[in-house]
Amino acid sequence: MDRTFTVEEARALMPALLERADAFVTMRGELAELAHELRSTGTSEAGGLAEAKAYEARLEEILGWFEERGIEVKGVAPLLVDFPALLDGMRVRLCWLEGDRDLVWYHRDELGFAGRRPLP
């Protein structure tokens, strides 16, 4: 069953979300560099296939944290998540994008990211 958040409930999760998002972004970058080096030269000081698989597993673990709480992961590069919510009786998604430090955007369900607006 989909969870519906209030703005206050979603904002209360922001410290934990930011901590995990920062870790995700760092690991995503490390994995991208490792994968590039392995493709280009076949070796990397950062490790090999085992280390790449470990990064992938940790990234999946972080994404699972969002999903376990009813937060929808919409993209991973950049990291984009939505909190299903009701705003003035209308079904919306409270929208957080990598780089945001607070939850200040929403969009109507049917409009998606292109309909993003500042929260009132």
MODELLER restraints for C-alpha pairs under 7 A, 6 or more apart:
rsr = mdl.restraints
at = mdl.atoms
rsr.add(forms.Gaussian(group=physical.xy_distance, feature=features.Distance(at['CA:2:A'], at['CA:70:A']), mean=6.36, stdev=0.5))
rsr.add(forms.Gaussian(group=physical.xy_distance, feature=features.Distance(at['CA:3:A'], at['CA:70:A']), mean=5.39, stdev=0.5))
rsr.add(forms.Gaussian(group=physical.xy_distance, feature=features.Distance(at['CA:3:A'], at['CA:84:A']), mean=6.72, stdev=0.5))
rsr.add(forms.Gaussian(group=physical.xy_distance, feature=features.Distance(at['CA:4:A'], at['CA:84:A']), mean=5.08, stdev=0.5))
rsr.add(forms.Gaussian(group=physical.xy_distance, feature=features.Distance(at['CA:4:A'], at['CA:85:A']), mean=4.80, stdev=0.5))
rsr.add(forms.Gaussian(group=physical.xy_distance, feature=features.Distance(at['CA:5:A'], at['CA:83:A']), mean=6.41, stdev=0.5))
rsr.add(forms.Gaussian(group=physical.xy_distance, feature=features.Distance(at['CA:5:A'], at['CA:84:A']), mean=6.00, stdev=0.5))
rsr.add(forms.Gaussian(group=physical.xy_distance, feature=features.Distance(at['CA:5:A'], at['CA:85:A']), mean=4.78, stdev=0.5))
rsr.add(forms.Gaussian(group=physical.xy_distance, feature=features.Distance(at['CA:6:A'], at['CA:85:A']), mean=5.96, stdev=0.5))
rsr.add(forms.Gaussian(group=physical.xy_distance, feature=features.Distance(at['CA:6:A'], at['CA:86:A']), mean=6.96, stdev=0.5))
rsr.add(forms.Gaussian(group=physical.xy_distance, feature=features.Distance(at['CA:10:A'], at['CA:83:A']), mean=6.84, stdev=0.5))
rsr.add(forms.Gaussian(group=physical.xy_distance, feature=features.Distance(at['CA:11:A'], at['CA:103:A']), mean=6.24, stdev=0.5))
rsr.add(forms.Gaussian(group=physical.xy_distance, feature=features.Distance(at['CA:14:A'], at['CA:102:A']), mean=6.90, stdev=0.5))
rsr.add(forms.Gaussian(group=physical.xy_distance, feature=features.Distance(at['CA:20:A'], at['CA:62:A']), mean=6.48, stdev=0.5))
rsr.add(forms.Gaussian(group=physical.xy_distance, feature=features.Distance(at['CA:24:A'], at['CA:59:A']), mean=6.09, stdev=0.5))
rsr.add(forms.Gaussian(group=physical.xy_distance, feature=features.Distance(at['CA:24:A'], at['CA:62:A']), mean=6.82, stdev=0.5))
rsr.add(forms.Gaussian(group=physical.xy_distance, feature=features.Distance(at['CA:27:A'], at['CA:55:A']), mean=6.45, stdev=0.5))
rsr.add(forms.Gaussian(group=physical.xy_distance, feature=features.Distance(at['CA:31:A'], at['CA:52:A']), mean=6.10, stdev=0.5))
rsr.add(forms.Gaussian(group=physical.xy_distance, feature=features.Distance(at['CA:31:A'], at['CA:55:A']), mean=6.17, stdev=0.5))
rsr.add(forms.Gaussian(group=physical.xy_distance, feature=features.Distance(at['CA:34:A'], at['CA:44:A']), mean=6.48, stdev=0.5))
rsr.add(forms.Gaussian(group=physical.xy_distance, feature=features.Distance(at['CA:34:A'], at['CA:46:A']), mean=6.39, stdev=0.5))
rsr.add(forms.Gaussian(group=physical.xy_distance, feature=features.Distance(at['CA:34:A'], at['CA:52:A']), mean=6.94, stdev=0.5))
rsr.add(forms.Gaussian(group=physical.xy_distance, feature=features.Distance(at['CA:37:A'], at['CA:43:A']), mean=6.32, stdev=0.5))
rsr.add(forms.Gaussian(group=physical.xy_distance, feature=features.Distance(at['CA:37:A'], at['CA:44:A']), mean=5.70, stdev=0.5))
rsr.add(forms.Gaussian(group=physical.xy_distance, feature=features.Distance(at['CA:38:A'], at['CA:44:A']), mean=6.08, stdev=0.5))
rsr.add(forms.Gaussian(group=physical.xy_distance, feature=features.Distance(at['CA:66:A'], at['CA:72:A']), mean=6.90, stdev=0.5))
rsr.add(forms.Gaussian(group=physical.xy_distance, feature=features.Distance(at['CA:71:A'], at['CA:81:A']), mean=6.58, stdev=0.5))
rsr.add(forms.Gaussian(group=physical.xy_distance, feature=features.Distance(at['CA:71:A'], at['CA:82:A']), mean=5.91, stdev=0.5))
rsr.add(forms.Gaussian(group=physical.xy_distance, feature=features.Distance(at['CA:71:A'], at['CA:83:A']), mean=5.12, stdev=0.5))
rsr.add(forms.Gaussian(group=physical.xy_distance, feature=features.Distance(at['CA:72:A'], at['CA:81:A']), mean=5.39, stdev=0.5))
rsr.add(forms.Gaussian(group=physical.xy_distance, feature=features.Distance(at['CA:72:A'], at['CA:82:A']), mean=5.04, stdev=0.5))
rsr.add(forms.Gaussian(group=physical.xy_distance, feature=features.Distance(at['CA:72:A'], at['CA:83:A']), mean=6.32, stdev=0.5))
rsr.add(forms.Gaussian(group=physical.xy_distance, feature=features.Distance(at['CA:73:A'], at['CA:80:A']), mean=6.11, stdev=0.5))
rsr.add(forms.Gaussian(group=physical.xy_distance, feature=features.Distance(at['CA:73:A'], at['CA:81:A']), mean=4.50, stdev=0.5))
rsr.add(forms.Gaussian(group=physical.xy_distance, feature=features.Distance(at['CA:73:A'], at['CA:82:A']), mean=6.58, stdev=0.5))
rsr.add(forms.Gaussian(group=physical.xy_distance, feature=features.Distance(at['CA:74:A'], at['CA:80:A']), mean=5.29, stdev=0.5))
rsr.add(forms.Gaussian(group=physical.xy_distance, feature=features.Distance(at['CA:74:A'], at['CA:81:A']), mean=5.37, stdev=0.5))
rsr.add(forms.Gaussian(group=physical.xy_distance, feature=features.Distance(at['CA:78:A'], at['CA:98:A']), mean=5.79, stdev=0.5))
rsr.add(forms.Gaussian(group=physical.xy_distance, feature=features.Distance(at['CA:79:A'], at['CA:97:A']), mean=6.06, stdev=0.5))
rsr.add(forms.Gaussian(group=physical.xy_distance, feature=features.Distance(at['CA:79:A'], at['CA:98:A']), mean=5.03, stdev=0.5))
rsr.add(forms.Gaussian(group=physical.xy_distance, feature=features.Distance(at['CA:80:A'], at['CA:96:A']), mean=5.90, stdev=0.5))
rsr.add(forms.Gaussian(group=physical.xy_distance, feature=features.Distance(at['CA:80:A'], at['CA:97:A']), mean=4.56, stdev=0.5))
rsr.add(forms.Gaussian(group=physical.xy_distance, feature=features.Distance(at['CA:80:A'], at['CA:98:A']), mean=6.15, stdev=0.5))
rsr.add(forms.Gaussian(group=physical.xy_distance, feature=features.Distance(at['CA:81:A'], at['CA:95:A']), mean=6.07, stdev=0.5))
rsr.add(forms.Gaussian(group=physical.xy_distance, feature=features.Distance(at['CA:81:A'], at['CA:96:A']), mean=5.38, stdev=0.5))
rsr.add(forms.Gaussian(group=physical.xy_distance, feature=features.Distance(at['CA:81:A'], at['CA:97:A']), mean=6.56, stdev=0.5))
rsr.add(forms.Gaussian(group=physical.xy_distance, feature=features.Distance(at['CA:82:A'], at['CA:93:A']), mean=5.41, stdev=0.5))
rsr.add(forms.Gaussian(group=physical.xy_distance, feature=features.Distance(at['CA:82:A'], at['CA:94:A']), mean=5.39, stdev=0.5))
rsr.add(forms.Gaussian(group=physical.xy_distance, feature=features.Distance(at['CA:82:A'], at['CA:95:A']), mean=4.63, stdev=0.5))
rsr.add(forms.Gaussian(group=physical.xy_distance, feature=features.Distance(at['CA:82:A'], at['CA:96:A']), mean=6.27, stdev=0.5))
rsr.add(forms.Gaussian(group=physical.xy_distance, feature=features.Distance(at['CA:83:A'], at['CA:93:A']), mean=5.27, stdev=0.5))
rsr.add(forms.Gaussian(group=physical.xy_distance, feature=features.Distance(at['CA:83:A'], at['CA:94:A']), mean=4.88, stdev=0.5))
rsr.add(forms.Gaussian(group=physical.xy_distance, feature=features.Distance(at['CA:83:A'], at['CA:95:A']), mean=6.54, stdev=0.5))
rsr.add(forms.Gaussian(group=physical.xy_distance, feature=features.Distance(at['CA:84:A'], at['CA:92:A']), mean=6.12, stdev=0.5))
rsr.add(forms.Gaussian(group=physical.xy_distance, feature=features.Distance(at['CA:84:A'], at['CA:93:A']), mean=4.63, stdev=0.5))
rsr.add(forms.Gaussian(group=physical.xy_distance, feature=features.Distance(at['CA:84:A'], at['CA:94:A']), mean=6.42, stdev=0.5))
rsr.add(forms.Gaussian(group=physical.xy_distance, feature=features.Distance(at['CA:85:A'], at['CA:91:A']), mean=5.96, stdev=0.5))
rsr.add(forms.Gaussian(group=physical.xy_distance, feature=features.Distance(at['CA:85:A'], at['CA:92:A']), mean=5.30, stdev=0.5))
rsr.add(forms.Gaussian(group=physical.xy_distance, feature=features.Distance(at['CA:85:A'], at['CA:93:A']), mean=5.65, stdev=0.5))
rsr.add(forms.Gaussian(group=physical.xy_distance, feature=features.Distance(at['CA:85:A'], at['CA:94:A']), mean=6.58, stdev=0.5))
rsr.add(forms.Gaussian(group=physical.xy_distance, feature=features.Distance(at['CA:86:A'], at['CA:92:A']), mean=5.73, stdev=0.5))
rsr.add(forms.Gaussian(group=physical.xy_distance, feature=features.Distance(at['CA:91:A'], at['CA:108:A']), mean=6.42, stdev=0.5))
rsr.add(forms.Gaussian(group=physical.xy_distance, feature=features.Distance(at['CA:91:A'], at['CA:109:A']), mean=6.17, stdev=0.5))
rsr.add(forms.Gaussian(group=physical.xy_distance, feature=features.Distance(at['CA:92:A'], at['CA:106:A']), mean=6.64, stdev=0.5))
rsr.add(forms.Gaussian(group=physical.xy_distance, feature=features.Distance(at['CA:92:A'], at['CA:107:A']), mean=5.61, stdev=0.5))
rsr.add(forms.Gaussian(group=physical.xy_distance, feature=features.Distance(at['CA:92:A'], at['CA:108:A']), mean=4.31, stdev=0.5))
rsr.add(forms.Gaussian(group=physical.xy_distance, feature=features.Distance(at['CA:92:A'], at['CA:109:A']), mean=4.95, stdev=0.5))
rsr.add(forms.Gaussian(group=physical.xy_distance, feature=features.Distance(at['CA:93:A'], at['CA:106:A']), mean=5.45, stdev=0.5))
rsr.add(forms.Gaussian(group=physical.xy_distance, feature=features.Distance(at['CA:93:A'], at['CA:107:A']), mean=5.45, stdev=0.5))
rsr.add(forms.Gaussian(group=physical.xy_distance, feature=features.Distance(at['CA:93:A'], at['CA:108:A']), mean=6.24, stdev=0.5))
rsr.add(forms.Gaussian(group=physical.xy_distance, feature=features.Distance(at['CA:93:A'], at['CA:109:A']), mean=6.09, stdev=0.5))
rsr.add(forms.Gaussian(group=physical.xy_distance, feature=features.Distance(at['CA:94:A'], at['CA:105:A']), mean=5.94, stdev=0.5))
rsr.add(forms.Gaussian(group=physical.xy_distance, feature=features.Distance(at['CA:94:A'], at['CA:106:A']), mean=4.22, stdev=0.5))
rsr.add(forms.Gaussian(group=physical.xy_distance, feature=features.Distance(at['CA:94:A'], at['CA:107:A']), mean=6.67, stdev=0.5))
rsr.add(forms.Gaussian(group=physical.xy_distance, feature=features.Distance(at['CA:95:A'], at['CA:103:A']), mean=6.96, stdev=0.5))
rsr.add(forms.Gaussian(group=physical.xy_distance, feature=features.Distance(at['CA:95:A'], at['CA:105:A']), mean=5.21, stdev=0.5))
rsr.add(forms.Gaussian(group=physical.xy_distance, feature=features.Distance(at['CA:95:A'], at['CA:106:A']), mean=4.96, stdev=0.5))
rsr.add(forms.Gaussian(group=physical.xy_distance, feature=features.Distance(at['CA:96:A'], at['CA:103:A']), mean=5.85, stdev=0.5))
rsr.add(forms.Gaussian(group=physical.xy_distance, feature=features.Distance(at['CA:96:A'], at['CA:105:A']), mean=6.80, stdev=0.5))
rsr.add(forms.Gaussian(group=physical.xy_distance, feature=features.Distance(at['CA:104:A'], at['CA:118:A']), mean=5.71, stdev=0.5))
rsr.add(forms.Gaussian(group=physical.xy_distance, feature=features.Distance(at['CA:104:A'], at['CA:119:A']), mean=5.31, stdev=0.5))
rsr.add(forms.Gaussian(group=physical.xy_distance, feature=features.Distance(at['CA:105:A'], at['CA:116:A']), mean=6.36, stdev=0.5))
rsr.add(forms.Gaussian(group=physical.xy_distance, feature=features.Distance(at['CA:105:A'], at['CA:117:A']), mean=5.48, stdev=0.5))
rsr.add(forms.Gaussian(group=physical.xy_distance, feature=features.Distance(at['CA:105:A'], at['CA:118:A']), mean=4.46, stdev=0.5))
rsr.add(forms.Gaussian(group=physical.xy_distance, feature=features.Distance(at['CA:105:A'], at['CA:119:A']), mean=5.11, stdev=0.5))
rsr.add(forms.Gaussian(group=physical.xy_distance, feature=features.Distance(at['CA:106:A'], at['CA:116:A']), mean=5.48, stdev=0.5))
rsr.add(forms.Gaussian(group=physical.xy_distance, feature=features.Distance(at['CA:106:A'], at['CA:117:A']), mean=5.49, stdev=0.5))
rsr.add(forms.Gaussian(group=physical.xy_distance, feature=features.Distance(at['CA:106:A'], at['CA:118:A']), mean=6.33, stdev=0.5))
rsr.add(forms.Gaussian(group=physical.xy_distance, feature=features.Distance(at['CA:106:A'], at['CA:119:A']), mean=5.99, stdev=0.5))
rsr.add(forms.Gaussian(group=physical.xy_distance, feature=features.Distance(at['CA:107:A'], at['CA:113:A']), mean=6.55, stdev=0.5))
rsr.add(forms.Gaussian(group=physical.xy_distance, feature=features.Distance(at['CA:107:A'], at['CA:115:A']), mean=5.32, stdev=0.5))
rsr.add(forms.Gaussian(group=physical.xy_distance, feature=features.Distance(at['CA:107:A'], at['CA:116:A']), mean=4.50, stdev=0.5))
rsr.add(forms.Gaussian(group=physical.xy_distance, feature=features.Distance(at['CA:107:A'], at['CA:117:A']), mean=6.05, stdev=0.5))
rsr.add(forms.Gaussian(group=physical.xy_distance, feature=features.Distance(at['CA:108:A'], at['CA:115:A']), mean=6.82, stdev=0.5))
